[in-house]
Amino acid sequence: MAFSVQMPALGESVTEGTVTRWLKQEGDRVEVDEPLLEVSTDKVDTEIPSPAAGVLQRIVAAEDDTVEVGGELAVIGDGDGFGGDSGGSDADAASESGASDDGQATGSTPEAPSESAEASAEETPEPEPEPAAAPSDSADSGSSGSSGGGQPVTMPELGESVTEGTVTRWLKQVGDTVEVDEPLLEISTDKVDTEIPSPLAGTLLEITVGEDETVEVGAQLATIGDASAAQQEPAQQEPAQQEPAQQEPAQQEPAQEKPAQQEQPAEKAPEPAAEQAPENAPSAEKEHEPAAAEPAPQDEPRQAPAATSNGDGGGEGGGSDRLPYVTPLVRKLAAEHGVDLDSLQGSGVGGRIRKQDVLAAAEKAAPAAAAEEPAAPAAAQPVAAQPAAAQPAGGAPRTPAAVPQRAEGAPQPGTTVKMPRLRQVIAQRMRESLAVSAQLTTVQEVDVTRVARLRARAKAEFEAREGVKLTYLPFFAKATVEALRAFPQVNASINDETKEVTYHGAVHLAIAVDTPRGLLVPVIKNAEELNIAGLARKIADVAARTRAGKIGPDELSGGTFTITNIGSAGALFDTPIINQPQVAILGTGAIVKEPKVVAGADGEDVIAVRSVCYLPLTYDHRLVDGADAGRFVSAVKARLEEGAFESDLGL
């Protein structure tokens, strides 16, 4: 039975979408909710999952076609008439005519399809094996399909007028295992910076386009396939170039090419063979040693991955040059958990350190990590004392406590690069916001001691009951939402074209989220209907999905007021820029303990240690006057200083 796949509604005002890339092709089997294609709208680029399980029988809307909401994209059925599509037809024909057994298709039979095996062996014994190596590889890859020789990953179409893209960063390296829809690389175009997911599961066998290279739409970026099948190809080439009788021993030890060459009786043979190895077997080298320039000097790279990561085996480069590549995600994860990457033995291909290795090490060092974690947010208090104590003892430039380390993914000093597209978009919108509205900022200091005590008393029970941590942000959000209901002129938007003001009936609270790709602002709709527990769950949910790139298009638009947690980076206060077409944005500064004059029990003034923070409100003076802004922030301040949130927490 055929099932029609239609263009879904991707936003309140979205009426059409453009097919940028098909993740499945006709004849491919798909499961329910498996990513089927990528669609681009004027608001967001997103994936469309398959609504049914079956075989993709027909693609109705081709790539770069624009389809209205409800229009047919493809047809999924039971798969009658479709077979498993693998490699190229030439390679399949060669493998079928050459031999019926894959194990016998590596020698002379498929190497010369236009000539007899005897003629190629008798007439030209030396020239034939060299050109025959390439057809042998293609035949093997063709017969094994996408699992053996690999399936190409191509540059998708990322917009109607986008014809090319620049590879900004590879999130995976050669030899890494990738899953379907797992982020593979980052691409920058003149419209958007985005991640490209892997179209299939397997091992990244080859990277065709390096970082900072620009390629056209449809060009090959990489090759993904089966690592075990790729390892057999260089083993089949090496015997073909030296001696056919040694095929089976070479296949049993594909990674030990150099030891096999040393066993040859002639001393001159290993030298040219060693020079040919990087040219004839690039996939195996990249798989075992993706970060090494010449992996041949290593004796046992597969049997001793720890030696690879530690630089064992001498050769050029020494220890640090032989370290496997560590992805930015793993480096960031290690930095967050305080894990020393040099002390880890990777469990990945070629000794590669994976995120599972970092998490396992973090669990073992949980007490130490727990001691370091609170030191980071508290750094705002002992700013003067900490460097003074750390610098004399930290004379060594590599001491983390004494010398600031450049953040992972930060720009390289001494270089000039093109501004990323996302930064260009942010820059344009920030300038437009300042040009359109009359912005100024009012700041008030808030005593949140009661909130801090309440949170400390309730956070353990709250996390056990709700499944999320109780941070300060839900308290600020709750107080802000209540104040917005009392001051509708702050929960409003201006339409410059029609010269109209809309005072919104609901509070759609936007929360600024810092992500590796840049600042994004997901929206919590109808926030006035949520208590602190509901706000905490919503904030944690949208923040996690935004950082993971799983946020929906409807959740990134429609906000009526924005909160930005500037205190997460230790800032006391800031002057945020309004998110147009809103008329105000509130910042929440870092909470610090300070001595304050308060009224004692007898009514006399006393000095006490209090938890305080600053609340800067940037507002549009075209609609909001200074008095209105001051009264609004005062209402938020009064609610927080009262600290009566027990009923919201179930206490």
N, C-alpha and C positions, 0 to 999 in steps of 0.2 A: 504494500500500500504506500503510495507516494504522499509525502508531507511537504507542504510549501513553507519555506523560510522567508519571512517578511521583515522589512525594515521596521524596527521598533521605535517607539517614541523616546527620544534621547534628551528631552528637556522640555520645559514649559513652552518655550517659543520656537523650538526647533521643528521645522516642517520637512526637512530633507537631509540626506547625508550622502557622502561620497565614499564609495568602496575604495580603500587605499591598498588593501592587500588581502588576498585569499590565503588563509593559513592551511586550508585543505584544498585538494584538487579533485576533479571528477574521478570517481573510482575509489577514493579513500574512504575508509570506515571511520565513523565518528560516533562518539558517545554523547549522552545527554549532558549538557552544560560544558562540553569541551569547546574551547575557542575555535570558531569556524572562520571568521574573517575580521578584518579591521575596518572601521568606518570613521570618517572624519566629518565633523560638523563645524559650524562657525564658532562653537564654544569649546569643544573637547574632541580628542581622538580616543576611541575606545574599541574594545573587542566585542564582537557579537557571539554569544555562545550558541551551540546547537540546541534547538528545542526538542530534538528527538534523536534516538539512536538508529543507526542504519548506515547506508552507503550514499555518499554524495553523488547522485546520478546526473545532475545537470546544474551548471552555473548560469543563471539568467542574467545577472548584472556583473559585467566584467569590471576589472580594476579601472579606476578613474571614472566610472560611471556614477552619475548622481541620481539617486532614487528617492522618491517621496516616501514619507512615513506610511507604512502599510503596503508599499510596493513589494513585489516578489524579488527575492535575491537568489534563491536556489531551490532545488528540489531534492529531498532526501527520501530514499526508498529502501527496498530490501536488497538491492544490489544485483538484480538479475542482469547478466550481460557484462558485468564488470569483474575484472580480476585484480590480483595484487600487482600493482605497477611498481617496478623496481628500477633497474638501470636502463641504459640506452638500448635501442633495438639492435644496433650493430654489435654491441658487446654480448647481448643475449644470443644473437644468431651465431656468433663466434663460439660461445661456450656450448651451445646445443650441437653444432656441427663438429666441434672438436672432440668432446668427450662427454659422457653421461655422468661421470663421477667428478665432483669438484676437486677431489684430491688428485686426479689425473690431469686436470686442465691447466697445470702450471708449467708444463714442459714445452715440447716442440709442437704439439698438435695445434693449439690456437695461435701460435706465434706467426705463422705464415699461411693465412687462409687462402691466398691466391696461388700458392705453390705447394707441391708435395713436400712432405717432411724429409724424404730421402734426398730430393733435389737441393733443398736448403742445407742439408747436412753435408752433402758431397761437394757441391759446386762452390759454395761460399761459407766455409765453416766459421770464419772469424767475423765478417761483417754482419751475418744474419742475427746472431744472438743479441747484439747491441740494439738495433731497431726493434727487435722482437720483444724487448723487455717492456716497452711501453704498451704494445697491444696486449701483452699478457696481463698487465695491471688493469687495463681497461676492461678486459674480458672478465677478470675476477670481480672487479667492482661492479660491472654490469650484471653479472649473474647473481651477485649477492644483494643487489639493489642498494637501498639507502642504508642498510646496516653494514655492508662490507666496504665498498668503495666510498661511501659517503654521499650525502645529499647536499646540494649547494644551498646556502642561505643568501638571498638576494636583497638588494636595497628596495624597501617597499615604497609605495607612493604615499607621501605624508601630507598631501594637499592637492587641490585642483591645479594650482600653477607651479607646484614644486617639481623641478626636474632633476635635482641633485641634492646630495646631502654630504656632510662632513662627519667622519668618525671622530668623535671627541674622546671616547674612552671605551676600552674593552673591559667588560665586567667579568669575562671568563678568558682563560688563556688556553693555549694548545695543551691537550691532555686532560683538561677539566671535564668532568661529567656534568651534563646539563639535562634538565627535565623539560617537558613540554611547557611552554609559556613562561619559562624561567628567564628573567632578564639576561640578555647576552651581551649587548653593547649599547652605547649611547650615541645618538645621531643628532646633529645640529643642522637645521635648515634655516632659510630666511624667515620662517614663520614660527617655528617651535623647536624646542629641545625635548627629545623624547627617548625612551628606552625601546629597544627592539627585542621582543621576546624570541626565544628559540622555537622554531616551527615543529621540532620533533625532539624526542629524547635520544641521548647517545653521548658520544665523546666528541669534543671539538678537535677534529683532526688537523685542520689547517686554517690559518687566518690569511685571507687573500689581501685585504686592505688594512694598512696600518693606521695608527692614530694620526689625526690631523690631515688625512688624505681625503680628497673630495671625489665622489663617484656619482655616476648618473643612476637614475632609477632603473632597476632591473639588473644592475651589475652585481656580480658575485662578491659577497663579503667574506664568506668562510665556508667550510665544509664540515658537516657533522655526520658521523657514522658510528660503526662498531669498532672499538679499539682493538679487540682481539683479532678481528679480520684484517685490520690494517697492519697489525704486527706481522702477519704472515707474508705480506707482499714483499718487504725487503728480503725476507728469508728465501723467497722464491726467486728473486732477482739475482742474489749473490751466487747461488749454485749455477745459474744459467750463464753467468759471466766467467765462471772458473771451471767447474767440472760437473756435468749432469749427474754423475754417479753419486755426488754428495748432497743431493736434494734433501733426503730425509733427515740427515743429521742437522742440516741448516734449519729445517723447519722446526725441529725440536728446540733449538736454541736461537730464536730470531734476534735477540738483543745482543748476543755475544759475537758480533761480526768481527771485531778485531782479534779476539782469541782464535776464532776460526781461521783467520788469515795467518796467524802466527804458526798454526799447525802445518801450513803448507811447506813442503820440502825445499822449495826454492826461496831464497832470501829476497829476490827482487820483486816477487809477486805482491807482497803486502803493500809496498809503497804506492803503486798505481791503484790498487784496490781501495786503499784508504782514501785516496783522492776522489774516487768515484762514489764512495758511500754517501757523502752528503748530497750528491746530485741525484742519485738513483733512489734513495730511500728517505725523502724528507719527512714523510708522514710519521714514520716510526721514531725518527730523532725528535721531532717536535712533541711526540706523545710522551716519550720517556724523559726528555730533558728540554722542556719548552723554554727555559731561561738561559740555557747554556749554548755557547756558540759552537763548540766542538765536543760533542759527547763521546766521541770515539775513544779517547784515552781512558775512560773509566772501564774497569774490568767487569764488574757485575752491577750495572745500574739497577736491574730489576730485583736482584736478590738482596741488595743492600740500599734501600731508599734513604736510610739514615745517613749513610756515607755521602750520598748526593747532597743532602741538605747541609751537611757540615763541611762540605768541600773536601772530602776524603779522596785520595787518589792522586794528589799532586796536580800536575798539569798547569796550564796557564790560568791566571786569575786568582788563585788562592782560595781561602775560605769564603770570604764574603761574596766573591764573584760567582761562587757555585751555589748560592742559596736559591731555592726555587722561588718562582714568582708568587707573591702573596697578593690576592685581590684587595681592592680598596675596602670592600665590605668586611673582609677578615681583619684588615688592619684597624678599621674603625671599631670593630667588635673587641679586638684585643686591647685597644686603648681605653675603651669604656670599662672593661673588666680588669685593667691593670695587668694583663698577661704579657710576658716577655716572649716575643715570637722566636728569638734566637734559642730559647730553652726548650722549644717544642719539637717533637719528631712527628712530621706530618704523616697522615694515613692515606693521603691521596696519591694519584699517579705520580711517579717519580719523586716521592717524598713530599709532595705538595701539602702545605698546611691548609686544612679546611676549617670552616666555622665550627664543625663538631669538635675538632681538636681544641679550639680556643674555649668553647663552652665547657668541655670536660676539664680543662686546666683551671678554669675559673671556679668550677665547683669544688675542686680540691683545695683551692686557695681562697675559699669563701670568707674565712675570718679576716684575712689580710685585705681582700677586696672590700669588705664591709667597712673596714677602718679607713680606707682611702676615699670611699665614695662621699661621705659627708664632708670631707675636707674641701672638696671642690666648691659646693655652694657657699660654704662658710668662709671662703677666701676673701669675701668682701669686707669682713670685719678686721682680721689681723693683717691687712695689706702691708702695713709698715713693718710689723714685727717679723713676719714670715721670711721675706727676702733677706732681711738683715741677719737672721740666724742661718739661713740656708746658703747664702752666697759665700761666706768664708769657708764653710765646710765643702761647698760644691764648686771647688775650683776647676774640677774637670769639666770640660765643655759638654760632655754627654750626660751629665747628671740631670735627670728629669726635674728634680726639685729646684735646681738652681737656674737652669737655662730653659726658656720657653721653646717648645718644639713646634715646628711648622705643622699645621694641621694637615691631615690626609686630604688630598684633593685641592689643596691651596695652590695658587699660581706659583710657578717657578720663578724665583728672583732672577733678574737680569735678562728677562725675555720680553718680547713684544708679540702679543697674540691678538687675534681678532676677538672682539667682544662676543661672548656667547649670545645666541638669539634670545634666550630667556632674559638675560640681563638687559638686552636692548628693549624688550617689551616692558620690563619693569621700569626702566629709565623713562621710556615714553609716557607710561601711565602716571608715574610720579610727577613728571613735569606738567602733564595735563591737569593733574589734580591741583597742583599749586597755581597753575594759570587760571583755572576755572573758578576756584573758590577762594574766599578771603579767610585764610586760616590763621588762628592764633591758639595758644595753649594756656590753660589755667591748671595750677597744681595745688593739691592739698595734701597735708600729712595726716596719716590715719594711724591710730593706735589699735592694733589688731591682737592685743594680748589675750583677750577673752577668746577670740577665734583660735589662736595658737594653742591655748590650754584645752579648749574643747576638742580640737583636732587630735592633740596628743592623747587625750583620754578615749577617743572613739575610733581612731584609725585602725587598730588591730581588729576589733569586732566588725567594723565597716567592711574591711577588705575580705574578711572571712564570709560575710553575708552577701556582699555585692559582687565580689570577684574582681574589683578594681581598687587601686590605691586611692586613699582620700588625700588629695592635695589641697592647696589653698585656692586654686583657681575656681572650683565650684562655688565656694563661698562668695568670691568676688562676682562671679556670674549671677548668682542668685540675687545679691544686693543690687546689681546693675539692672537686671530685668525688672525688679520691683520699682526702681526709680524711673525707668523708661515708661512704665505704665502711668506714672504720675506726671511725667514731662513729655508729652507727645511731640513737642517741637524738636526734641533731640532724636526721637525715633521716627525720622522723616527723610524724605528725599526730594530733590529739586530736579525738574525737567527744564533744561535751558531752552529747548526748542519751543515748547508750548508755554513756557513761563508759568508753570503750575507747580504747586507743592502738594505732595501726598503725605498725609499723616497716617502711618500704617496702624492697622487695628491689631496686628499680631507682632510679636517680637521674634524676628528671625536673626538669631545671634550668630555672628561670624567670629570664628576663632582663628587667629593667625598661627600657622604651623610652619616651623622651620624644617625643611627637607633638604636632602643632598642636592636636589635639582633647583632649589630656590624656595622663596616664600609663597605658600599657597594658603587660601583662606576658605576652608569648608564652613558650611552654614548649618546650624542647628535650628530647624524649623519649629515654630511655636514653642519657644523656650519658656514662655510664661506658664505653660502647663506642667512644667517639670519641677520637682523638688531638688534638693542638693544631691540626693542619690541618683536621680534621673539625669541631672546635669553631669555628674561625675562619670556615669556610664557613657553618656553621649560624647563627652569631650574625649575620653580615652578611646572610644571607638572610631570617631572621625579622624583623630590624630594618627592612630595606628594605620588606618586604611589610606590616609593621605600620604604618609611616608612610604607606604608599600606600593603606591600607585594604583590602588584599588578603589579609589573614591569615585562615585558616580557623578555625571555632569550636573544633575539637578542639585547636588549637594555643594557645588562650587559657585552657585549663583543665587541671587535673591535675598541676600542679607540686608537687614535694615540698620544694624549697628555692629561695630567690631570691637573686640577686646584683643589686645596684643600683650602677651606676658613678657615684658621686657626684663623682668627680674630673673628669668630663667638663665640669663647670661651674666647676672650679677649687677646689672645697671640699676641705679637708684631711681632715676627718672629719665624721660626722653620726651621728644616732641614729635609724636607719630604723625604721619601724613594720612589724611582722610581717604578712605576707600570709596571712590565715587560710584554711584551718585548719593551716597550717604552724606550726612551732615556732621558726624562726630565719630571719634574713635577714642577709646579709653585704654591707657597703659597701666599695667600693674607692676610697680617697682619691686626690687628685692626687699625682703623682710629682714631687718637687722635689729639687734638689741641695743638700746641706747638709754642713758640715764635721762629721766624726765621728771619734771616737777608735777606731782599729782596731789590731790587732796587726801589727807590721812583720815583715819577713823574719827579723830576729834575735830576734823574740819581744818586743821592746820596743813600748810604745804609741807610735803616731804619729797625727797628724791627717791625714785624707784627705777628699777630696770624694767623697761617696757619693750615689747615687740612692735616696731613701727615700720611703715612703708609710705611711699609717695604714690599718689594717683594723678597722673597728668591726663587731662582731657583736651584734645585738639578738636575745635569746633569751627563750623562755617559761620562767620559773622554775618553773612547775607541773610541767614534765617535765625540763628541763635545769638542772642545778645550775651554780653559778659555776665550780667546778673542771672540770666537763665542758666548759663553754664555753671556758675558758682553754686546756685541752689541745687542743681542736679548732683554735682559732686558732693555737696554737703549732705544730701539725702543718702548717697551711697556710703559716705563716711559714718553717718549716724547709725546706719543699719549694721555696719561691720563692728563699730565700737561697742554697740549693744551686745552683739555676739549671741543673740537668742535664736540659735539654730537647732536646739535640741529636738524639737518636733520633726524637723526635716531629716534628722539622723536616726529617728526612732528611739531616742533616749528619754 
